[in-house]
Amino acid sequence: MEHEILIIGGGLVGAAAAVALKRQGRDVALLEIRPAETDLHRLETGWDARIFAISPANQALLQSLDVWPSESRIQPVSVMDVRGDNGGRIEFKAADIPAPRLIAIAENRWLLAALWRQIRALDIPVITQKAVGLETGIQTASVHLENGDTVQAKLIIGADGANSWVRAQAGIKVRENPYGQHGVVANFTTEKDHGGTAFQWFKNGEVLAYLPLPDRKISIVWSTSTPEKLTSLTPEDLAAAVTAAGEGVLGKLSSLSPAFAFDLVLRRPETTFAPRVLLIGDAAHTIHPLAGQGVNLGFGDVIELQKMARNTADIGAYQFLKRFAQNRLEPVRTMQYGCDALFRLFADETLPALPWLRNTGLDWVNATPFVKNRLIKHAMGL
């Protein structure tokens, strides 16, 4: 089999790249051994615990690909209320920009279903065989499949997640810095209306976020070094613990889904490309989830790829891949280092002056509209 581009990994970023490049007339194939569910009727029950804070720039991308979900499954966020561990506080408001929303909260499975419906509609070939080998050359790269077939392409795109098989096969080394924490996620109903406000607390080296969903529901991400203190609880006790940690701002919470935990690791590959190979999404970069920017960085990769590919004859050429990597380095590193520094600032319990310094810093930024609005616009991709 031969294709111009083979994308390995059909999650949000890989699927978005496939749709974007196919719409440009590129010959794209997608390798994904577990294609996503596309039947909306099966998705309508319950709410996905995997949710993302989508920036306006990336919402525009998804809308341009005709994959933005129904607004009934979307929660606009108009206020972000961030609280320190010693009284510090900062509020970001869409009205201060001004903008209709800061971000939009969307569920993984609804975004994924919409993308995969486009993959089907565009007749993008989907390979469901497991890849077992990767060879790169000057003109093409080859992927060997479990059934003995081989796929040749001008470019192999690795969109296969944080533990990327493509990255390993291409011999790209990665620096991994574990945070020593897990992210615990779960969904709840709330006693009080959240009013489109997202909340975040920094406490005792941990980070708790309330992310609003439609109809008095929230999804939480709690970054902690002891995830079992949450995952082992009964639904009632979990709801009580999350209510207390959130200072009761939304009244009593009731569990909607079980809690599950995932490792938090900062990953920085030594490069994001090799001959005829390009890494995007979590294969290329991961960050702490405290700002909800992980998938936004991945969609940012897709936007840049889409923009650069328009006037490029050979999308797998060395100069193309090098330029792409250079263009993405600054926004990715800025977000990685910013989130990392913020996490470490609030995680440090050793220096006695730090609690005062970090909370005073939050209050200072909150009282400085120019600085605060620049931060908002950067996070929104504006």
N, C-alpha and C positions, 0 to 999 in steps of 0.2 A: 504494500500500500504506500502511496505517496500523497503528501499534502504539503501545502506551503507552511502551515503552522499547526503544530500539535500542542494542545494545552492539556497538561496533566493535573487533574484536580477540578472537580465540578462544584465546589462550594461557591459562596457568593462572589468572590473576586474572580475565580477562574471562569465561572459561568458568565459574569458581566463582560469579561475580556472576550470570550467567545462570541457573544452577541454583538459587541461593539465592532470587532474586527470583521465579522461576517457581513455586517451592514455596510462596511466599506468595500465589499466585493472581494474580500480575501478568502482564500481556500483554507478553511479552518476545520480541524477535527478535535474532538474532546474525548479524553480518556478518563472515565469515572466508573469504578466497579459497582457503585451504589447510586444510580440515578435518583434524583429527588422526586418526592411525591408531588404530583401536579393537580390532583383532584381537590378542588376547593371545598367541596362538601365534607371531605374527611378532615379538613383543617379547621372547620368552623367550631368544633367543640374545644373549649378550654383555650388557654393562652400559653404560648411558648415561653419557657423560662430563659431561653437564649434570645435576648433582645439587644438592639443596637441603637445608639444615639447617632442618627444620620445628620450630617451637616447640610446646610442649604446647597452648597456646591455639589455635593454628592447626590442630594435629592434631585437636583437638576439633571445630573447624569442619568439616574435611574428613570426619570420621567422621559428623557430623550430616547431611552431604549424601550419605552412602553412597558415598564415592569414595576412602576410605583403602585403599591397596594391601594385598595379602597380606603378612603379616609376614615371609615368606620373601624379600621384596624390600626390607625395611626393616632398617636397622641402628640400634638404640638407642645413644646416646652417654651414657655414665655419667661420664666424666671428660674435661675439657678441660685440656690441658697447654700453657701459653703460655710461651715462652722469649724473653728479650731478647737483645741483641747484646753484653752485657758481664756475663753470669752471672746476670742477673735472671730470676726465674721465678715463675709463679703457677699454681696448680692449682684448677680448679673441679670439685667432686664432687657428683653427685646425692645421695649419702648425707648430705651436710652440710645439705640443705634441710629435711627429707628428701623425696626424690621418686624414682620408679622410673627416670626418665631426664631428662637435661638437654634434649636435642633428639633428633630422629629424622632420619636421613639417608634421603632418598627420591629416586628418579630422576624427572626431568622427564617422560619419555615414559610412565611407568606412571601417574603422577598425571593427566597429560593424557588418556590413554586412558580412565581411569575417569570423568573429568569428561564426556568426550564421549559415553560410553555413557549417562550420565544425561541429557545433552542430547537424545539420540535417544529415550530411554525417555519423557521428558516432552514429546515432540513440539514442542520449541522450534524455530520456523522458522529455518533457516540460509540466509543469502543469500551466494552465492559470487561475486557480481559485484563488480568493483572500484568503490569510491566515487570520484567525480570532483569533487564539489562539496558544500558544506555551507552552508545558510542558517539563520539563527536569527531567531526572532520572540518576541513576548511570550507567546503561548499554545502555540506548537509550533515545532519545528525540522524541517528537511527535508534529506535526503541524496540527492543525485542520483547515479545509477549509470551505469556505462559503457554499458549496453544501452539507456539512455534512460528507464528507470523512475525513480520517485521514492518514497522512503520517508519518511513523516511520523511524528513521535513527540513525545510530551510531554517526553521526555528522551533525549538522545544521550549515551551513556557512552563516553568514549575510553579503551580499555584496549589501545591499539595500540602500546605499547612506548616505549622511550626517545626514539626519533625520531618521535614521534607526529604523524600526519597530522591527526588531529582537533584537536590543540593548535595546529598551524600554521593550520588553516582557521578556527579560532575567534579568531585574532589574539592568542593568548596568548604573550607574550614569555618567554623562559627564559634564566636565567643559567647559563652552562656554564663550569665550571672543570676543564679536563683535568688529570689527575694526572701526565701525562707518562709513564704506564705502561700496559702491557697485562696482562691476566690470562691466564695460560696454564693450560689444564686438560688432564688426561690420567688414565687409570686404570692401576693396577698390581696385581699379586699381590705378597704379602709373604712373606718367609721366616719371620718370627715372627708370632704371633697378636697383633693389636692390642688385644684385650680390651675393645673398645668405647671406646677412647680416641681423641680427636681431638687432634692436635698442631698447634702454630703457632709459627713462628720469625720474629723480626724481625732481619734481617741486612743491613747495608750499604744501608739505605734500601729493601730489598725485603722482601716478606712471603711466606712459604711455609706453606701449610696442608695437612696430611694429614687427610682426612675418611674415616672407616672405612666400609667396605661389608661385607656378609655374606661369610663363608667366606674369610678372609684376603685380602681385597681392599681397596684404598683408591682414592679419587679425590683428586687434588691440584689446588690453585689456587696458582699462583706469580705474584705481582705483580712485574713487572720492567720496566725501561725498555728492555731489550734482548731482546725475546721471541724474536728469530731465533736467539739462542744456544741456545735450547731446541727451537724448531720445526724447525730445520735438522738436528738430530741424528738418527742412526739410532736405532731402538728400543732397542738395547743401550746406546748411549752416553747416551741420555735417561734410562734407568733408572739408570745409574751416577751421573749428575749429580744426580738427585733423591735417590738413596740417600745420597750424600755430603752434600748440603745438609741432609738430615734427620738427620745425625749417626749414621746406621746404627741408629736406634732400633728399627726393625722388620726388621733384617737386610737381606739383599739383595732388591732389588725387580726385578720383571720386567714389561715393558710389556704392557698389554692393549689399548691403543688409541693412535692417533696423538695428538699434542699439537696443539691449536689455540688461537689467541689472539684476544682481543677488547679493544677500547678501554676504559679506565677513566676515566669522566667524572662529576663531581658536578654534577647538574642540579637547579636550583631555579626552577621557573616562578614568574612574578610573582603568579599566582593559579592555583587548580586548578578554577575554574569560570567559565562565561560564560552568557549567557541560554540556558537549556534545554540546557546542555552541562556535563558533569562529567568530570574526569580522575581515573583511579585507576591503581594499579600504577606501573610504570616511566614511564608518560606523565606522572604527577604528581610523581615523585621517584625519583632514583637515588642510590646511596651506594657507597662503597668496599666490595668484597666481603670484606674481612678478617674481618668478624664473621658473614658468611653471612646477613645480615638483610634483604636486598633483597626477596625474595618474601614474607617475613613481614610487611613493611610493606604489601605489596599485599593479602595476605589480611586484614590488619588493616583495610584500607579496606572489604573485603567484609563483615566482621563489623559495622562501624559502619553501613554502608549497609543491611544486613539488619535491624539493630536499629532504626534511625530510620524505615525504610520501613513498619514494622508499623502505625503509627497515622497515616499520612500519606495524604491523599486525592490531592494533586497532588505527585508525587515530583519534578517538574521545576520547582517553584516557586522563586523567587529566595531566599526565606527558608530553605527546606529546604537548598538548595545552599550557602548562606552558613553555616548552622549545621554542616553536614557538614564543610566546609572548616575551620571553627574547631575542631571536635572532633578533627580529625586533625592539626592543625598541631603541637601540642606533641609527641606521640609521634614524628612524622616528623622534626621538627627536632632533637629530642633524639638520635635515632639517627644522623641525618646529621652533626651537629656532633661527636658523640662519636667516630664512626668517623674523621671527617676529622681531628680533633685527635690521635687516637692514631696515625694514619698519618703526620702531619706531625711529630709528636714523634720518631718513630723514623727518619723520612727525613732529618732535619736532621743533617748531618755537620760543620757549621761551628763550633758552639760547643763548646769543649773539655769543659765541665762536663756537657753534656747526656747523654752515655752513662751517666755515674755517676748522674745525677738520675733518668733514666727507668728504669734497672734497679733502683735503690734503691726507686723507687715501686712497681714490680712486687712486690718482696720485702715492702714494707710492707703492701700490700693483702693479699698472701698470708698475712701474719701477723695480719691484723685480720679475724676471722670476720664481724663485723657488716657491715662495708663490703663484704667479698667476697660474702656471701650476698645483700645488696641488689642488687649487680651481677648476680648469677646470676638472681635472680627477675625483674629488669627485662628481661634478655635473653630469658627464657623466657615473657614476657608474663603473669606472675603478679602 
